[in-house]
Amino acid sequence: YILTPLNMTSTFVGAFEAPNGPVAHLWDATWGEVSSPMTSLFSSAVGSGGILSTAGEMAKWYNALLFS
């Protein structure tokens, strides 16, 4: 309902979908680089950062959110 109309094909939910392109290394302020599987990390707190996207698609998202 949100991502498809905006054609955000590189945006995905890390706990439920496989990466569909290059993803930066995960980083935690306490432990540094995270090496645990994506599903275990994102399923613990999906609402607080479980959606991954490219910079271009994030710009598209904020443009639609704030100016449409």
mmCIF file of the N, C-alpha and C atoms, coordinates in Angstrom:
data_MODEL
# 
_entry.id   MODEL 
# 
loop_
_atom_site.group_PDB 
_atom_site.id 
_atom_site.type_symbol 
_atom_site.label_atom_id 
_atom_site.label_alt_id 
_atom_site.label_comp_id 
_atom_site.label_asym_id 
_atom_site.label_entity_id 
_atom_site.label_seq_id 
_atom_site.pdbx_PDB_ins_code 
_atom_site.Cartn_x 
_atom_site.Cartn_y 
_atom_site.Cartn_z 
_atom_site.occupancy 
_atom_site.B_iso_or_equiv 
_atom_site.pdbx_formal_charge 
_atom_site.auth_seq_id 
_atom_site.auth_comp_id 
_atom_site.auth_asym_id 
_atom_site.auth_atom_id 
_atom_site.pdbx_PDB_model_num 
ATOM 1   N N  . TYR A 1 1  ? 0.798  -1.204  0.000  1.00 0.00 ? 1  TYR A N  1 
ATOM 2   C CA . TYR A 1 1  ? 0.000  0.000   0.000  1.00 0.00 ? 1  TYR A CA 1 
ATOM 3   C C  . TYR A 1 1  ? 0.842  1.270   0.000  1.00 0.00 ? 1  TYR A C  1 
ATOM 4   N N  . ILE A 1 2  ? 2.053  1.188   0.443  1.00 0.00 ? 2  ILE A N  1 
ATOM 5   C CA . ILE A 1 2  ? 2.895  2.378   0.536  1.00 0.00 ? 2  ILE A CA 1 
ATOM 6   C C  . ILE A 1 2  ? 4.079  2.292   -0.411 1.00 0.00 ? 2  ILE A C  1 
ATOM 7   N N  . LEU A 1 3  ? 4.836  1.213   -0.342 1.00 0.00 ? 3  LEU A N  1 
ATOM 8   C CA . LEU A 1 3  ? 6.071  1.111   -1.113 1.00 0.00 ? 3  LEU A CA 1 
ATOM 9   C C  . LEU A 1 3  ? 5.838  0.917   -2.605 1.00 0.00 ? 3  LEU A C  1 
ATOM 10  N N  . THR A 1 4  ? 4.861  0.110   -2.980 1.00 0.00 ? 4  THR A N  1 
ATOM 11  C CA . THR A 1 4  ? 4.616  -0.175  -4.393 1.00 0.00 ? 4  THR A CA 1 
ATOM 12  C C  . THR A 1 4  ? 4.190  1.071   -5.183 1.00 0.00 ? 4  THR A C  1 
ATOM 13  N N  . PRO A 1 5  ? 3.228  1.874   -4.701 1.00 0.00 ? 5  PRO A N  1 
ATOM 14  C CA . PRO A 1 5  ? 2.873  3.078   -5.468 1.00 0.00 ? 5  PRO A CA 1 
ATOM 15  C C  . PRO A 1 5  ? 4.039  4.055   -5.636 1.00 0.00 ? 5  PRO A C  1 
ATOM 16  N N  . LEU A 1 6  ? 4.968  4.050   -4.715 1.00 0.00 ? 6  LEU A N  1 
ATOM 17  C CA . LEU A 1 6  ? 6.132  4.935   -4.814 1.00 0.00 ? 6  LEU A CA 1 
ATOM 18  C C  . LEU A 1 6  ? 7.273  4.288   -5.601 1.00 0.00 ? 6  LEU A C  1 
ATOM 19  N N  . ASN A 1 7  ? 7.070  3.043   -6.065 1.00 0.00 ? 7  ASN A N  1 
ATOM 20  C CA . ASN A 1 7  ? 8.084  2.285   -6.812 1.00 0.00 ? 7  ASN A CA 1 
ATOM 21  C C  . ASN A 1 7  ? 9.380  2.150   -6.017 1.00 0.00 ? 7  ASN A C  1 
ATOM 22  N N  . MET A 1 8  ? 9.240  1.840   -4.740 1.00 0.00 ? 8  MET A N  1 
ATOM 23  C CA . MET A 1 8  ? 10.399 1.666   -3.858 1.00 0.00 ? 8  MET A CA 1 
ATOM 24  C C  . MET A 1 8  ? 10.797 0.189   -3.856 1.00 0.00 ? 8  MET A C  1 
ATOM 25  N N  . THR A 1 9  ? 11.438 -0.250  -4.935 1.00 0.00 ? 9  THR A N  1 
ATOM 26  C CA . THR A 1 9  ? 11.757 -1.660  -5.128 1.00 0.00 ? 9  THR A CA 1 
ATOM 27  C C  . THR A 1 9  ? 12.994 -2.121  -4.364 1.00 0.00 ? 9  THR A C  1 
ATOM 28  N N  . SER A 1 10 ? 13.796 -1.208  -3.858 1.00 0.00 ? 10 SER A N  1 
ATOM 29  C CA . SER A 1 10 ? 14.992 -1.583  -3.094 1.00 0.00 ? 10 SER A CA 1 
ATOM 30  C C  . SER A 1 10 ? 14.783 -1.459  -1.593 1.00 0.00 ? 10 SER A C  1 
ATOM 31  N N  . THR A 1 11 ? 13.572 -1.193  -1.164 1.00 0.00 ? 11 THR A N  1 
ATOM 32  C CA . THR A 1 11 ? 13.240 -1.068  0.249  1.00 0.00 ? 11 THR A CA 1 
ATOM 33  C C  . THR A 1 11 ? 12.600 -2.373  0.700  1.00 0.00 ? 11 THR A C  1 
ATOM 34  N N  . PHE A 1 12 ? 13.019 -2.869  1.863  1.00 0.00 ? 12 PHE A N  1 
ATOM 35  C CA . PHE A 1 12 ? 12.474 -4.138  2.342  1.00 0.00 ? 12 PHE A CA 1 
ATOM 36  C C  . PHE A 1 12 ? 12.502 -4.194  3.863  1.00 0.00 ? 12 PHE A C  1 
ATOM 37  N N  . VAL A 1 13 ? 11.720 -5.103  4.419  1.00 0.00 ? 13 VAL A N  1 
ATOM 38  C CA . VAL A 1 13 ? 11.676 -5.323  5.863  1.00 0.00 ? 13 VAL A CA 1 
ATOM 39  C C  . VAL A 1 13 ? 12.641 -6.456  6.180  1.00 0.00 ? 13 VAL A C  1 
ATOM 40  N N  . GLY A 1 14 ? 13.715 -6.143  6.907  1.00 0.00 ? 14 GLY A N  1 
ATOM 41  C CA . GLY A 1 14 ? 14.795 -7.094  7.141  1.00 0.00 ? 14 GLY A CA 1 
ATOM 42  C C  . GLY A 1 14 ? 14.393 -8.386  7.822  1.00 0.00 ? 14 GLY A C  1 
ATOM 43  N N  . ALA A 1 15 ? 13.387 -8.353  8.684  1.00 0.00 ? 15 ALA A N  1 
ATOM 44  C CA . ALA A 1 15 ? 13.001 -9.567  9.407  1.00 0.00 ? 15 ALA A CA 1 
ATOM 45  C C  . ALA A 1 15 ? 12.192 -10.526 8.549  1.00 0.00 ? 15 ALA A C  1 
ATOM 46  N N  . PHE A 1 16 ? 11.572 -10.035 7.486  1.00 0.00 ? 16 PHE A N  1 
ATOM 47  C CA . PHE A 1 16 ? 10.645 -10.864 6.726  1.00 0.00 ? 16 PHE A CA 1 
ATOM 48  C C  . PHE A 1 16 ? 11.018 -11.054 5.257  1.00 0.00 ? 16 PHE A C  1 
ATOM 49  N N  . GLU A 1 17 ? 11.945 -10.253 4.742  1.00 0.00 ? 17 GLU A N  1 
ATOM 50  C CA . GLU A 1 17 ? 12.301 -10.336 3.333  1.00 0.00 ? 17 GLU A CA 1 
ATOM 51  C C  . GLU A 1 17 ? 13.813 -10.460 3.180  1.00 0.00 ? 17 GLU A C  1 
ATOM 52  N N  . ALA A 1 18 ? 14.231 -11.177 2.164  1.00 0.00 ? 18 ALA A N  1 
ATOM 53  C CA . ALA A 1 18 ? 15.660 -11.294 1.879  1.00 0.00 ? 18 ALA A CA 1 
ATOM 54  C C  . ALA A 1 18 ? 16.172 -9.974  1.305  1.00 0.00 ? 18 ALA A C  1 
ATOM 55  N N  . PRO A 1 19 ? 17.427 -9.631  1.555  1.00 0.00 ? 19 PRO A N  1 
ATOM 56  C CA . PRO A 1 19 ? 17.980 -8.414  0.951  1.00 0.00 ? 19 PRO A CA 1 
ATOM 57  C C  . PRO A 1 19 ? 17.867 -8.487  -0.573 1.00 0.00 ? 19 PRO A C  1 
ATOM 58  N N  . ASN A 1 20 ? 17.472 -7.402  -1.186 1.00 0.00 ? 20 ASN A N  1 
ATOM 59  C CA . ASN A 1 20 ? 17.313 -7.383  -2.640 1.00 0.00 ? 20 ASN A CA 1 
ATOM 60  C C  . ASN A 1 20 ? 18.331 -6.461  -3.296 1.00 0.00 ? 20 ASN A C  1 
ATOM 61  N N  . GLY A 1 21 ? 19.474 -6.353  -2.693 1.00 0.00 ? 21 GLY A N  1 
ATOM 62  C CA . GLY A 1 21 ? 20.556 -5.520  -3.200 1.00 0.00 ? 21 GLY A CA 1 
ATOM 63  C C  . GLY A 1 21 ? 21.629 -5.419  -2.129 1.00 0.00 ? 21 GLY A C  1 
ATOM 64  N N  . PRO A 1 22 ? 22.658 -4.634  -2.382 1.00 0.00 ? 22 PRO A N  1 
ATOM 65  C CA . PRO A 1 22 ? 23.720 -4.491  -1.381 1.00 0.00 ? 22 PRO A CA 1 
ATOM 66  C C  . PRO A 1 22 ? 23.206 -3.788  -0.125 1.00 0.00 ? 22 PRO A C  1 
ATOM 67  N N  . VAL A 1 23 ? 23.631 -4.304  1.016  1.00 0.00 ? 23 VAL A N  1 
ATOM 68  C CA . VAL A 1 23 ? 23.224 -3.743  2.299  1.00 0.00 ? 23 VAL A CA 1 
ATOM 69  C C  . VAL A 1 23 ? 24.485 -3.417  3.090  1.00 0.00 ? 23 VAL A C  1 
ATOM 70  N N  . ALA A 1 24 ? 24.523 -2.246  3.681  1.00 0.00 ? 24 ALA A N  1 
ATOM 71  C CA . ALA A 1 24 ? 25.675 -1.862  4.499  1.00 0.00 ? 24 ALA A CA 1 
ATOM 72  C C  . ALA A 1 24 ? 25.785 -2.772  5.713  1.00 0.00 ? 24 ALA A C  1 
ATOM 73  N N  . HIS A 1 25 ? 26.974 -2.900  6.251  1.00 0.00 ? 25 HIS A N  1 
ATOM 74  C CA . HIS A 1 25 ? 27.156 -3.693  7.463  1.00 0.00 ? 25 HIS A CA 1 
ATOM 75  C C  . HIS A 1 25 ? 26.330 -3.102  8.592  1.00 0.00 ? 25 HIS A C  1 
ATOM 76  N N  . LEU A 1 26 ? 25.729 -3.981  9.356  1.00 0.00 ? 26 LEU A N  1 
ATOM 77  C CA . LEU A 1 26 ? 24.937 -3.532  10.494 1.00 0.00 ? 26 LEU A CA 1 
ATOM 78  C C  . LEU A 1 26 ? 25.863 -3.039  11.599 1.00 0.00 ? 26 LEU A C  1 
ATOM 79  N N  . TRP A 1 27 ? 25.441 -2.026  12.326 1.00 0.00 ? 27 TRP A N  1 
ATOM 80  C CA . TRP A 1 27 ? 26.277 -1.425  13.354 1.00 0.00 ? 27 TRP A CA 1 
ATOM 81  C C  . TRP A 1 27 ? 25.446 -1.161  14.591 1.00 0.00 ? 27 TRP A C  1 
ATOM 82  N N  . ASP A 1 28 ? 26.005 -1.450  15.737 1.00 0.00 ? 28 ASP A N  1 
ATOM 83  C CA . ASP A 1 28 ? 25.365 -1.184  17.013 1.00 0.00 ? 28 ASP A CA 1 
ATOM 84  C C  . ASP A 1 28 ? 26.294 -0.296  17.831 1.00 0.00 ? 28 ASP A C  1 
ATOM 85  N N  . ALA A 1 29 ? 25.766 0.731   18.456 1.00 0.00 ? 29 ALA A N  1 
ATOM 86  C CA . ALA A 1 29 ? 26.589 1.685   19.196 1.00 0.00 ? 29 ALA A CA 1 
ATOM 87  C C  . ALA A 1 29 ? 27.320 1.039   20.368 1.00 0.00 ? 29 ALA A C  1 
ATOM 88  N N  . THR A 1 30 ? 26.792 -0.038  20.902 1.00 0.00 ? 30 THR A N  1 
ATOM 89  C CA . THR A 1 30 ? 27.416 -0.700  22.055 1.00 0.00 ? 30 THR A CA 1 
ATOM 90  C C  . THR A 1 30 ? 28.444 -1.744  21.637 1.00 0.00 ? 30 THR A C  1 
ATOM 91  N N  . TRP A 1 31 ? 28.083 -2.606  20.667 1.00 0.00 ? 31 TRP A N  1 
ATOM 92  C CA . TRP A 1 31 ? 28.925 -3.745  20.326 1.00 0.00 ? 31 TRP A CA 1 
ATOM 93  C C  . TRP A 1 31 ? 29.693 -3.580  19.017 1.00 0.00 ? 31 TRP A C  1 
ATOM 94  N N  . GLY A 1 32 ? 29.478 -2.538  18.284 1.00 0.00 ? 32 GLY A N  1 
ATOM 95  C CA . GLY A 1 32 ? 30.172 -2.362  17.009 1.00 0.00 ? 32 GLY A CA 1 
ATOM 96  C C  . GLY A 1 32 ? 29.458 -3.111  15.902 1.00 0.00 ? 32 GLY A C  1 
ATOM 97  N N  . GLU A 1 33 ? 30.232 -3.667  14.980 1.00 0.00 ? 33 GLU A N  1 
ATOM 98  C CA . GLU A 1 33 ? 29.633 -4.366  13.847 1.00 0.00 ? 33 GLU A CA 1 
ATOM 99  C C  . GLU A 1 33 ? 28.896 -5.607  14.313 1.00 0.00 ? 33 GLU A C  1 
ATOM 100 N N  . VAL A 1 34 ? 27.699 -5.804  13.801 1.00 0.00 ? 34 VAL A N  1 
ATOM 101 C CA . VAL A 1 34 ? 26.841 -6.915  14.210 1.00 0.00 ? 34 VAL A CA 1 
ATOM 102 C C  . VAL A 1 34 ? 26.979 -8.039  13.199 1.00 0.00 ? 34 VAL A C  1 
ATOM 103 N N  . SER A 1 35 ? 27.185 -9.264  13.691 1.00 0.00 ? 35 SER A N  1 
ATOM 104 C CA . SER A 1 35 ? 27.326 -10.399 12.787 1.00 0.00 ? 35 SER A CA 1 
ATOM 105 C C  . SER A 1 35 ? 26.200 -11.416 12.937 1.00 0.00 ? 35 SER A C  1 
ATOM 106 N N  . SER A 1 36 ? 25.195 -11.112 13.761 1.00 0.00 ? 36 SER A N  1 
ATOM 107 C CA . SER A 1 36 ? 24.083 -12.052 13.920 1.00 0.00 ? 36 SER A CA 1 
ATOM 108 C C  . SER A 1 36 ? 23.217 -12.052 12.669 1.00 0.00 ? 36 SER A C  1 
ATOM 109 N N  . PRO A 1 37 ? 22.464 -13.122 12.443 1.00 0.00 ? 37 PRO A N  1 
ATOM 110 C CA . PRO A 1 37 ? 21.593 -13.151 11.263 1.00 0.00 ? 37 PRO A CA 1 
ATOM 111 C C  . PRO A 1 37 ? 20.610 -11.989 11.277 1.00 0.00 ? 37 PRO A C  1 
ATOM 112 N N  . MET A 1 38 ? 20.278 -11.492 10.090 1.00 0.00 ? 38 MET A N  1 
ATOM 113 C CA . MET A 1 38 ? 19.372 -10.350 10.005 1.00 0.00 ? 38 MET A CA 1 
ATOM 114 C C  . MET A 1 38 ? 18.039 -10.624 10.669 1.00 0.00 ? 38 MET A C  1 
ATOM 115 N N  . THR A 1 39 ? 17.484 -11.827 10.493 1.00 0.00 ? 39 THR A N  1 
ATOM 116 C CA . THR A 1 39 ? 16.157 -12.088 11.048 1.00 0.00 ? 39 THR A CA 1 
ATOM 117 C C  . THR A 1 39 ? 16.160 -11.999 12.560 1.00 0.00 ? 39 THR A C  1 
ATOM 118 N N  . SER A 1 40 ? 17.199 -12.483 13.224 1.00 0.00 ? 40 SER A N  1 
ATOM 119 C CA . SER A 1 40 ? 17.208 -12.419 14.682 1.00 0.00 ? 40 SER A CA 1 
ATOM 120 C C  . SER A 1 40 ? 17.359 -10.994 15.166 1.00 0.00 ? 40 SER A C  1 
ATOM 121 N N  . LEU A 1 41 ? 18.132 -10.195 14.475 1.00 0.00 ? 41 LEU A N  1 
ATOM 122 C CA . LEU A 1 41 ? 18.335 -8.822  14.894 1.00 0.00 ? 41 LEU A CA 1 
ATOM 123 C C  . LEU A 1 41 ? 17.082 -7.980  14.670 1.00 0.00 ? 41 LEU A C  1 
ATOM 124 N N  . PHE A 1 42 ? 16.471 -8.065  13.500 1.00 0.00 ? 42 PHE A N  1 
ATOM 125 C CA . PHE A 1 42 ? 15.336 -7.216  13.188 1.00 0.00 ? 42 PHE A CA 1 
ATOM 126 C C  . PHE A 1 42 ? 14.034 -7.693  13.793 1.00 0.00 ? 42 PHE A C  1 
ATOM 127 N N  . SER A 1 43 ? 13.876 -8.968  14.005 1.00 0.00 ? 43 SER A N  1 
ATOM 128 C CA . SER A 1 43 ? 12.614 -9.438  14.565 1.00 0.00 ? 43 SER A CA 1 
ATOM 129 C C  . SER A 1 43 ? 12.468 -9.054  16.029 1.00 0.00 ? 43 SER A C  1 
ATOM 130 N N  . SER A 1 44 ? 13.564 -8.684  16.679 1.00 0.00 ? 44 SER A N  1 
ATOM 131 C CA . SER A 1 44 ? 13.472 -8.270  18.077 1.00 0.00 ? 44 SER A CA 1 
ATOM 132 C C  . SER A 1 44 ? 12.935 -6.859  18.218 1.00 0.00 ? 44 SER A C  1 
ATOM 133 N N  . ALA A 1 45 ? 13.046 -6.047  17.165 1.00 0.00 ? 45 ALA A N  1 
ATOM 134 C CA . ALA A 1 45 ? 12.579 -4.662  17.236 1.00 0.00 ? 45 ALA A CA 1 
ATOM 135 C C  . ALA A 1 45 ? 12.267 -4.128  15.842 1.00 0.00 ? 45 ALA A C  1 
ATOM 136 N N  . VAL A 1 46 ? 11.343 -4.779  15.150 1.00 0.00 ? 46 VAL A N  1 
ATOM 137 C CA . VAL A 1 46 ? 11.059 -4.409  13.768 1.00 0.00 ? 46 VAL A CA 1 
ATOM 138 C C  . VAL A 1 46 ? 10.646 -2.951  13.638 1.00 0.00 ? 46 VAL A C  1 
ATOM 139 N N  . GLY A 1 47 ? 9.838  -2.453  14.538 1.00 0.00 ? 47 GLY A N  1 
ATOM 140 C CA . GLY A 1 47 ? 9.352  -1.088  14.427 1.00 0.00 ? 47 GLY A CA 1 
ATOM 141 C C  . GLY A 1 47 ? 10.400 -0.024  14.644 1.00 0.00 ? 47 GLY A C  1 
ATOM 142 N N  . SER A 1 48 ? 11.540 -0.393  15.153 1.00 0.00 ? 48 SER A N  1 
ATOM 143 C CA . SER A 1 48 ? 12.551 0.630   15.451 1.00 0.00 ? 48 SER A CA 1 
ATOM 144 C C  . SER A 1 48 ? 13.750 0.526   14.517 1.00 0.00 ? 48 SER A C  1 
ATOM 145 N N  . GLY A 1 49 ? 13.511 0.335   13.257 1.00 0.00 ? 49 GLY A N  1 
ATOM 146 C CA . GLY A 1 49 ? 14.608 0.333   12.293 1.00 0.00 ? 49 GLY A CA 1 
ATOM 147 C C  . GLY A 1 49 ? 14.730 -0.929  11.477 1.00 0.00 ? 49 GLY A C  1 
ATOM 148 N N  . GLY A 1 50 ? 13.681 -1.717  11.373 1.00 0.00 ? 50 GLY A N  1 
ATOM 149 C CA . GLY A 1 50 ? 13.750 -2.963  10.635 1.00 0.00 ? 50 GLY A CA 1 
ATOM 150 C C  . GLY A 1 50 ? 13.592 -2.811  9.139  1.00 0.00 ? 50 GLY A C  1 
ATOM 151 N N  . ILE A 1 51 ? 13.230 -1.618  8.659  1.00 0.00 ? 51 ILE A N  1 
ATOM 152 C CA . ILE A 1 51 ? 13.080 -1.390  7.226  1.00 0.00 ? 51 ILE A CA 1 
ATOM 153 C C  . ILE A 1 51 ? 14.388 -0.841  6.686  1.00 0.00 ? 51 ILE A C  1 
ATOM 154 N N  . LEU A 1 52 ? 14.902 -1.463  5.632  1.00 0.00 ? 52 LEU A N  1 
ATOM 155 C CA . LEU A 1 52 ? 16.147 -1.025  5.012  1.00 0.00 ? 52 LEU A CA 1 
ATOM 156 C C  . LEU A 1 52 ? 15.839 -0.462  3.635  1.00 0.00 ? 52 LEU A C  1 
ATOM 157 N N  . SER A 1 53 ? 16.583 0.568   3.233  1.00 0.00 ? 53 SER A N  1 
ATOM 158 C CA . SER A 1 53 ? 16.321 1.232   1.974  1.00 0.00 ? 53 SER A CA 1 
ATOM 159 C C  . SER A 1 53 ? 17.585 1.899   1.462  1.00 0.00 ? 53 SER A C  1 
ATOM 160 N N  . THR A 1 54 ? 17.526 2.339   0.219  1.00 0.00 ? 54 THR A N  1 
ATOM 161 C CA . THR A 1 54 ? 18.630 3.117   -0.349 1.00 0.00 ? 54 THR A CA 1 
ATOM 162 C C  . THR A 1 54 ? 18.407 4.596   -0.019 1.00 0.00 ? 54 THR A C  1 
ATOM 163 N N  . ALA A 1 55 ? 19.453 5.388   -0.152 1.00 0.00 ? 55 ALA A N  1 
ATOM 164 C CA . ALA A 1 55 ? 19.338 6.824   0.117  1.00 0.00 ? 55 ALA A CA 1 
ATOM 165 C C  . ALA A 1 55 ? 18.343 7.477   -0.848 1.00 0.00 ? 55 ALA A C  1 
ATOM 166 N N  . GLY A 1 56 ? 18.382 7.075   -2.108 1.00 0.00 ? 56 GLY A N  1 
ATOM 167 C CA . GLY A 1 56 ? 17.463 7.639   -3.084 1.00 0.00 ? 56 GLY A CA 1 
ATOM 168 C C  . GLY A 1 56 ? 16.011 7.338   -2.773 1.00 0.00 ? 56 GLY A C  1 
ATOM 169 N N  . GLU A 1 57 ? 15.753 6.121   -2.330 1.00 0.00 ? 57 GLU A N  1 
ATOM 170 C CA . GLU A 1 57 ? 14.376 5.765   -2.002 1.00 0.00 ? 57 GLU A CA 1 
ATOM 171 C C  . GLU A 1 57 ? 13.928 6.415   -0.702 1.00 0.00 ? 57 GLU A C  1 
ATOM 172 N N  . MET A 1 58 ? 14.848 6.658   0.208  1.00 0.00 ? 58 MET A N  1 
ATOM 173 C CA . MET A 1 58 ? 14.481 7.389   1.425  1.00 0.00 ? 58 MET A CA 1 
ATOM 174 C C  . MET A 1 58 ? 14.101 8.826   1.087  1.00 0.00 ? 58 MET A C  1 
ATOM 175 N N  . ALA A 1 59 ? 14.829 9.440   0.145  1.00 0.00 ? 59 ALA A N  1 
ATOM 176 C CA . ALA A 1 59 ? 14.483 10.793  -0.303 1.00 0.00 ? 59 ALA A CA 1 
ATOM 177 C C  . ALA A 1 59 ? 13.098 10.794  -0.942 1.00 0.00 ? 59 ALA A C  1 
ATOM 178 N N  . LYS A 1 60 ? 12.797 9.749   -1.737 1.00 0.00 ? 60 LYS A N  1 
ATOM 179 C CA . LYS A 1 60 ? 11.483 9.620   -2.359 1.00 0.00 ? 60 LYS A CA 1 
ATOM 180 C C  . LYS A 1 60 ? 10.395 9.495   -1.290 1.00 0.00 ? 60 LYS A C  1 
ATOM 181 N N  . TRP A 1 61 ? 10.672 8.701   -0.250 1.00 0.00 ? 61 TRP A N  1 
ATOM 182 C CA . TRP A 1 61 ? 9.728  8.485   0.854  1.00 0.00 ? 61 TRP A CA 1 
ATOM 183 C C  . TRP A 1 61 ? 9.417  9.802   1.571  1.00 0.00 ? 61 TRP A C  1 
ATOM 184 N N  . TYR A 1 62 ? 10.469 10.531  1.939  1.00 0.00 ? 62 TYR A N  1 
ATOM 185 C CA . TYR A 1 62 ? 10.256 11.780  2.665  1.00 0.00 ? 62 TYR A CA 1 
ATOM 186 C C  . TYR A 1 62 ? 9.587  12.834  1.791  1.00 0.00 ? 62 TYR A C  1 
ATOM 187 N N  . ASN A 1 63 ? 9.874  12.853  0.513  1.00 0.00 ? 63 ASN A N  1 
ATOM 188 C CA . ASN A 1 63 ? 9.198  13.776  -0.385 1.00 0.00 ? 63 ASN A CA 1 
ATOM 189 C C  . ASN A 1 63 ? 7.708  13.477  -0.426 1.00 0.00 ? 63 ASN A C  1 
ATOM 190 N N  . ALA A 1 64 ? 7.340  12.208  -0.547 1.00 0.00 ? 64 ALA A N  1 
ATOM 191 C CA . ALA A 1 64 ? 5.933  11.818  -0.570 1.00 0.00 ? 64 ALA A CA 1 
ATOM 192 C C  . ALA A 1 64 ? 5.264  12.093  0.770  1.00 0.00 ? 64 ALA A C  1 
ATOM 193 N N  . LEU A 1 65 ? 5.970  11.836  1.849  1.00 0.00 ? 65 LEU A N  1 
ATOM 194 C CA . LEU A 1 65 ? 5.413  12.036  3.189  1.00 0.00 ? 65 LEU A CA 1 
ATOM 195 C C  . LEU A 1 65 ? 5.161  13.498  3.494  1.00 0.00 ? 65 LEU A C  1 
ATOM 196 N N  . LEU A 1 66 ? 6.113  14.359  3.168  1.00 0.00 ? 66 LEU A N  1 
ATOM 197 C CA . LEU A 1 66 ? 6.042  15.758  3.579  1.00 0.00 ? 66 LEU A CA 1 
ATOM 198 C C  . LEU A 1 66 ? 5.411  16.691  2.557  1.00 0.00 ? 66 LEU A C  1 
ATOM 199 N N  . PHE A 1 67 ? 5.453  16.339  1.279  1.00 0.00 ? 67 PHE A N  1 
ATOM 200 C CA . PHE A 1 67 ? 5.041  17.296  0.259  1.00 0.00 ? 67 PHE A CA 1 
ATOM 201 C C  . PHE A 1 67 ? 3.883  16.822  -0.611 1.00 0.00 ? 67 PHE A C  1 
ATOM 202 N N  . SER A 1 68 ? 3.355  15.630  -0.348 1.00 0.00 ? 68 SER A N  1 
ATOM 203 C CA . SER A 1 68 ? 2.235  15.146  -1.179 1.00 0.00 ? 68 SER A CA 1 
ATOM 204 C C  . SER A 1 68 ? 0.923  15.286  -0.459 1.00 0.00 ? 68 SER A C  1 
# 
